[in-house]
Every structure is written in structure tokens, then in C-alpha cells.
Amino acid sequence: MNFDPKTLDELARRLAESVPPGLSAMREELEQNFRSVLQSGLSRLDLVTRQEFEVQSGVLRRTRERLDQLEERLRRLEPGA
């Protein structure tokens, strides 16, 4: 999953702005480092898009409905039910 570079840039900028005033001379370098660390860390996560999540949720919901139907059918067919 790729992340929007603008979002990463914005987050890196915010992190750099939160650096104490004594380190403000290093702000640009810190911002670059933050961006690099964020990109590296996020790329290692096993994430899916919202669309992929919604599709799989739908598949799971339909599978669960079908399973419930089959369980009910089996219950009606079992002796003594």
C-alpha cells in the first residue's frame, strides 16, 4: 500500500515544527529524517486500502449468511430435530 506523499510531508513538517527552539537550526534535516523514518515504518506495515477492506467485509458477510443458511438446513435434516 502506498501512502500519499503530501500526507507524509505534512506529518514530517508537523513533527519538525514540534522540535524545541534550540534545535530549530536543524529543522530541515530533522524533517527529512522524519519523512524517511515514517516512509520506512509505514511501508513495513501490512495494511490494505479502505476499498479492499470493504470488499473483504462483504465477502465475509455473505459467507457468514450462507453458513447460517446451511447450518439451519442441516439442523432441519438431522434426525430428532
N, C-alpha and C positions, 0 to 999 in steps of 0.2 A: 504494500500500500504506500503510495507516495503522499507526501504532505505538501500543502500549499506553501511555496517559498515565502510568500508575503506574510503568512501566519508565523512561520519560523522567524523571519526577520523582525516582526513586531514583538514577539516574545523575547528574542535576544536583546532588542533595543530596551525593552522594559527592565529586563534583568540588569543590563548595563547601567541604566538610569538609577537603579536602586543601590548601586555601589557607593560606599561612603565618599564624601567630598575629597578626602585626601588622596583617593585613587582615581580621581576624575581624569587625570592626565593619561591614564591607561585605558580610558573608556572604550575607545575604538578597538583596541586589541582585545579587551575583555568581551566586547560584543561579538567579535569574530569567533573567539573561543567558545562563547555561549552557544552561538549558532552551530558550530561544529559539534559540540557535545550533544546538543539537542537532536540534531540530524542523526548522529550516530546512535544515540539511545533509542530514538523513536523507530529507526529502521530495524532494530533488533526485536521489536515487539511483534507479536503475531496478531495483527489487527485486520479487521475486514471493514469494508465500507458499509454505510447505513443500508444501501440498496442490497448488498449481499446478505446482510443480517435479516432484512425484511423478507427476502426470498426464502431463506432457510427457515425462518419462523413460520412462514406459510406452509412450507413442505412438512415441517414437524406437526403443525396444527392439523393438516389433512391426514397425516399418518396416524395421529392420535385418534381422530374421529373414526377412521377406518378400523383401527384396532378395537375401539369401543364397540363398533357395529359387529365385528367378528366375535368378540367376547360375548356379546348378547346373543348372537346366533348360536354359538356353541353352548351357552347356558340353556337355551331352549331345546337343543337337541340331546342334551345329556339325560340319561335315564334318571327318573326320580325328580326331575326339575319341575 
